[in-house]
Amino acid sequence: MNDFRKNAIVTGATGAIGTAIARQLAVKGFDVTIIARNEQKALKTVNEIQTSSKNHNVSFLLADLSVKSSIQQLASNWERPLHVLINNAAVTPRTREETNEGIELQWATNVLGYFWMINCFTPFLKMAAPARVVNVASYWAGDLDISDLECKRRRYDNDMIYRQSKQANRMLTIVFAEKLKPFGITVNAVHPGDVNSTLSNNLGYGGFQTPDQGADTPVWAATQPELTDITGKYFERREETTCQFASNKPLAYKLFEICERY
């Protein structure tokens, strides 16, 4: 996928793994747009990527990925085919927080942000087909409670709710893969690697891999020619891995319907 002027969007690209993902795509010749909330961080990240990759077709757009209207506004200003969308943005606040719209912040950012990005940018992915969506999930996944997705009943634990969000990413990947396959759009989920980052630190972990090592599998899934027609899969360390959540399609579709109602 090194054709001239292919467009990629990376969310959460001012973080450790996201920056490395965007840089690696820039090195491969993509026109890369990073999505960020903080203009200063975004400008600094873009300058760093342009310098290190020697690719000046790197830019940023500002949006709050926990707010549906912000993503809709983002998409309304986009005019180009989109060949690659990498959903990577995630938060892990130590105490329960809500968006201005009253949605629990991890659920809004880590799950609905992915959901809204795919839905809003589907027309541009169709324009670029064959196109790819890569959802950065995690092997650290589980604890999904479909009756308490926003942790209103359960005691909030950021690790538990993060695990829930990553299970949701993997389950929604299956549904999106089936829905978008007829349009030449593949949707896969990946575990990025164990990198020392703000996110991992908030969860109480460190990390033993570099950001570039963490970015390797997401970028591979987005660009490897052999994966052109592979969809609905979950990868770790560049290898397809059985996803224990994939067999429960009724729950995955129920989750999808719940997300649609937001």
N, C-alpha and C positions, 0 to 999 in steps of 0.2 A: 504493500500500500504506500509506495513512495512516489506515486504519480504527482504531477505538478499541481500545486495549489489545492490540496485537500484540506478541508476545514475540520477542526476539532474544538470541542468545548470541554473544559475541565473545571468541575466545581471543587471548592475547598482547596484551591491551588496555592494559597499562601501558607498552608501548613507544610510539614516536612515531606510527607509522601506526595501530596498534591503538586508541590513545586517540582519534585523530581519527575513525576509523570509528565507534567507540562514541558519540562526541559527535554526529556527524552523524545517526546513527540516533535518538538521543534527541531531537534537534531535530525530526525527522520524527514524533515522538510514540510511538515504540516504548517498551515496557518493556524495558530493556536490562540484561542480566546479563553482567558481565565475569568471565572465569576467569583467575585469577592464582595464583602460588605464594607471593608475599610479601604478607602482610596489610597492612603499612604502606603499601606502594606502591599496593595495591588501594584502600585507604581514601582515600588522597590523590587517586587518579585519579577515584574515584566522586564525591568532593566537588567536584573541579574541573568534572566533566561536569555535575553537578546545577546548579552555580552558573551555568555558561556557557550551558547549554541551557534553564534554567528548567524542567527536567523532573526531578521528584524520584523517578520510578520507574526509578531506576538503582541497581543493587546489585552485589555481587560474591560469588563463591563461590571457595573455595580448592581447588586441585587441582594435582597434578604431571602434566602432559600427556605426560610421557615414561614414565609407569607405567600400565599397563592397569588395574590394580585401583583406582587413584585415579580414573580416568575412570568405571569401573563404579560406584564409590561415589557419584560426582557424579550420575550418571544415576538411581541408585536413590533419591536424595533429590529428584529433579525431578518435579513433579506436573502441570505445565501444558502445553497445546499449545505447540509451538515453530514459529514461522512462518519464522524466519530463523536459520541457523547460519553464522557466518563463521569459518572456520578460518584463523587468521592467525599463531599462535604459531610461532616459529622461533628456533633458536640456531645460532651459527657459532663454536664454540670453536676457538682457534688450534692447540690440540694435541688429539690423540684422547682422548676421555673416554668412559666407560661409565656407564650407569645402575646402580643397586643390583642390578638384575636381569641385568647383564652385557651389555646391548645398547648398541651405539655410540650416543652421545647425539644426534647430528644425525638419524640414521635413526629413533631412537625418538621424538624430539620433532617433527621436521619432516614425517615421513611417517606413522609408526604413530600419532602423536597425532591427526592428521587422520582416519586410518582408524578408530581406536577411537571418536572423537567421533561420526562419522557412524553407525557401527554401533550404538552405545549409545543415541543419541538418535533413531534412526529411528522408534521407536514414537510419540514426541512430535511428530515432523515429520508423521507420518501423521495424527495427531489434528488438525493445523492445516491440512492440505492445502486449497488449493495452498500448498506451502511451498518454501523455497529453501535450498540449500546453496551457499555461495561459498567456493571454495578459493583463498586468496591464494598464487599460485605466482610465476612470474617469467619474463621473457624470457631471463634468465640461467639456462639449463637445458641439461643434456646430461651426458655422461660416465657414464651409468648402466651399471653392470656387474652383471648379475643374478647372477653367480657370486661376487660380492664386495661385497654391499650394505653390509656393516658395516666395510669397509676393513680387513680382517684380513690380506689378502695385499698390497694396494697400499700404497705409502707414503702416509700420511695428509697430505692437503692440504685445508684447510678450504674453500677456494674450489671445488675439484673436488667435494668431497662435498656442499657446498651445491648446486652445479649438479645433481648427481645427485638430490638430494632434491626439487628443483623439477621435474625431469623426471618423477620418480615421482608427484608431486602431479598433474601434468597427465595422465599416463596413467591413474592410478586414477580421476580425474574421469570419464573416458570410461566406465569399467566401472560405477561407481556410478550414473551417469546412466541407463544402460540398465537396471540392476537396480531403480532406484527410480521410473522413469517411470510404471509402472502404478499407483503409489500417489499420483500427483499431486505428486511431489517432484522439482524440477529441481536439477541439480548442474552448476555451471559453474566454470571456473578463470579467474583474472585476473592480469595484471601490475599491481601497485599504483602504480608510479611510482618515481622515483629520489629518495629522501629521505635526508638525512643522519641516520643513526641508529646505535645501538650495533652493530646487525647489520651495516650497510654498512661501518662503521669496522673491525670485526673482519675483514672481507673485504678491507680495504685501499682502500676507496672512500669518497668523500664523498657528495654529493647536491646537486642543484640545485633540487629541488621542495620546497614546504612539506609538512608532514604532511597538511594538508587536501587539497592537490592529490594526494598519494599515496593518500589514502582515497577519492577521488572515484569511481574506477572500481569498487572493491569495493562501495561503497554503491549506486551506480547499478545494478550487477548484482543486488543484493539487493532493490531496490525499484522499478525501472522497470516500469511496467505492461505495456509492449510485450514484455517478456521472460518473461511468465507461463508460456508453454509452450516456451520455448527451453531446451534442455538439452544437456549434453555438449560445450559450446563453450568456446573460449578467447578472452578479450578483452584488448585493450590500448587505453588512451585512449578508452574507451567504444565501441570498434569491434571487431567480430568479426575475429579474425586466424587465418589458417591455422596449425594446430599441426602441426609436422613429425613429432610423435610419434603423432598420432591414427591414422595409417594402419596402425600395427603393433598391431592388436588382439590377436593371439595372445600377444605379449609383455606387453601390458597385462593380459590375463587371467592369465597366468602370474605376473606380479607380484602381482596381487590374491590369488591362491592362496597365495603365499609369505607375504603379510601376514596372511592368515587363520590361518596356523600359529603365529604368535607368541602 
